[in-house]
Amino acid sequence: QRLGTGNYFGERALMTNEPRAADIIAETQCTVFALDSDDFHEILGDLNVVLEKNDNLRILRAVPILSKLNNTELRAVNDLMYCKTFKKGENIITQGDL
């Protein structure tokens, strides 16, 4: 993918504190604006939570079974969601469980 004037990158790593997902290499001389993680969180504070929720809403809208929910209902689902990490080989769901 090639980026140009007005494009941005790296926002997901700033929002989630996860490692960068890609290399960005200048093909020509360029000037970029940079914002480190500490400054990002200091400036945005709770806005970071809003950005994460908006990203989650986008994901939820793509789930077919949830596509009929209105924004209020999707936000309610989003508010109840949480992340859980599983180790390799660990059961995520067991057949027959409710």
Kinemage of the C-alpha trace (Angstrom):
@kinemage 1
@onewidth
@group {chain A} dominant
@subgroup {mainchain}
@vectorlist {calphas} color= white
{ca gln a 1} P 0.000 0.000 0.000
{ca arg a 2} L 1.250 3.486 -0.804
{ca leu a 3} L 0.415 6.472 1.351
{ca gly a 4} L 0.293 10.085 0.240
{ca thr a 5} L -0.497 13.549 1.495
{ca gly a 6} L -3.125 13.479 4.220
{ca asn a 7} L -2.791 9.748 4.915
{ca tyr a 8} L -1.916 8.435 8.334
{ca phe a 9} L -0.588 5.257 9.892
{ca gly a 10} L 0.213 3.758 13.266
{ca glu a 11} L -2.991 4.768 15.044
{ca arg a 12} L -3.898 1.224 16.015
{ca ala a 13} L -0.567 0.677 17.780
{ca leu a 14} L -1.084 3.946 19.655
{ca met a 15} L -4.602 3.021 20.700
{ca thr a 16} L -3.910 -0.572 21.728
{ca asn a 17} L -0.273 -0.422 22.867
{ca glu a 18} L 0.389 -3.376 20.572
{ca pro a 19} L 3.501 -3.691 18.389
{ca arg a 20} L 3.379 -2.051 14.981
{ca ala a 21} L 1.675 -4.217 12.375
{ca ala a 22} L 3.747 -3.026 9.397
{ca asp a 23} L 6.918 -1.307 8.276
{ca ile a 24} L 6.600 2.157 6.784
{ca ile a 25} L 9.416 3.011 4.365
{ca ala a 26} L 9.892 6.378 2.668
{ca glu a 27} L 10.107 5.968 -1.114
{ca thr a 28} L 10.935 9.656 -1.545
{ca gln a 29} L 11.938 12.500 0.721
{ca cys a 30} L 8.993 13.314 2.956
{ca thr a 31} L 7.960 15.116 6.109
{ca val a 32} L 5.650 13.459 8.614
{ca phe a 33} L 4.010 14.506 11.848
{ca ala a 34} L 4.798 12.189 14.745
{ca leu a 35} L 3.143 11.627 18.104
{ca asp a 36} L 4.557 9.188 20.643
{ca ser a 37} L 2.385 6.920 22.743
{ca asp a 38} L 2.758 8.827 26.032
{ca asp a 39} L 1.760 12.131 24.419
{ca phe a 40} L -1.112 10.465 22.560
{ca his a 41} L -2.596 9.126 25.802
{ca glu a 42} L -1.956 12.356 27.707
{ca ile a 43} L -3.656 14.485 25.053
{ca leu a 44} L -6.549 12.170 24.199
{ca gly a 45} L -7.175 10.638 27.611
{ca asp a 46} L -10.697 9.219 27.575
{ca leu a 47} L -11.013 9.961 23.872
{ca asn a 48} L -8.831 6.904 23.343
{ca val a 49} L -11.638 4.803 24.883
{ca val a 50} L -14.123 6.411 22.473
{ca leu a 51} L -11.874 5.626 19.508
{ca glu a 52} L -11.561 2.006 20.628
{ca lys a 53} L -15.330 1.692 21.048
{ca asn a 54} L -15.906 3.147 17.574
{ca asp a 55} L -13.463 0.618 16.146
{ca asn a 56} L -15.311 -2.167 17.978
{ca leu a 57} L -18.662 -0.902 16.644
{ca arg a 58} L -17.308 -1.115 13.109
{ca ile a 59} L -16.352 -4.747 13.757
{ca leu a 60} L -19.734 -5.549 15.331
{ca arg a 61} L -21.602 -4.079 12.347
{ca ala a 62} L -19.787 -6.581 10.127
{ca val a 63} L -21.096 -9.570 12.137
{ca pro a 64} L -24.133 -10.859 10.209
{ca ile a 65} L -26.185 -11.868 13.272
{ca leu a 66} L -25.761 -8.348 14.727
{ca ser a 67} L -26.457 -6.452 11.503
{ca lys a 68} L -30.125 -5.838 12.388
{ca leu a 69} L -29.291 -4.113 15.708
{ca asn a 70} L -29.612 -0.339 15.914
{ca asn a 71} L -26.776 1.876 17.203
{ca thr a 72} L -28.065 1.871 20.790
{ca glu a 73} L -28.242 -1.913 20.837
{ca leu a 74} L -24.793 -2.248 19.255
{ca arg a 75} L -23.334 0.122 21.864
{ca ala a 76} L -24.882 -2.006 24.612
{ca val a 77} L -23.237 -5.124 23.161
{ca asn a 78} L -19.970 -3.200 22.799
{ca asp a 79} L -20.082 -2.099 26.437
{ca leu a 80} L -20.355 -5.736 27.541
{ca met a 81} L -17.534 -7.028 25.326
{ca tyr a 82} L -14.091 -7.736 26.681
{ca cys a 83} L -10.876 -9.250 25.343
{ca lys a 84} L -9.687 -12.633 26.464
{ca thr a 85} L -6.476 -14.325 25.374
{ca phe a 86} L -6.184 -18.061 24.870
{ca lys a 87} L -3.010 -20.115 24.832
{ca lys a 88} L -2.261 -22.405 21.909
{ca gly a 89} L -4.394 -25.547 22.204
{ca glu a 90} L -6.682 -24.075 24.872
{ca asn a 91} L -10.437 -24.621 24.359
{ca ile a 92} L -12.291 -21.436 23.472
{ca ile a 93} L -15.725 -23.061 23.355
{ca thr a 94} L -16.673 -26.618 24.277
{ca gln a 95} L -19.391 -28.366 22.309
{ca gly a 96} L -22.577 -28.754 24.386
{ca asp a 97} L -21.851 -25.819 26.710
{ca leu a 98} L -24.519 -23.132 26.992
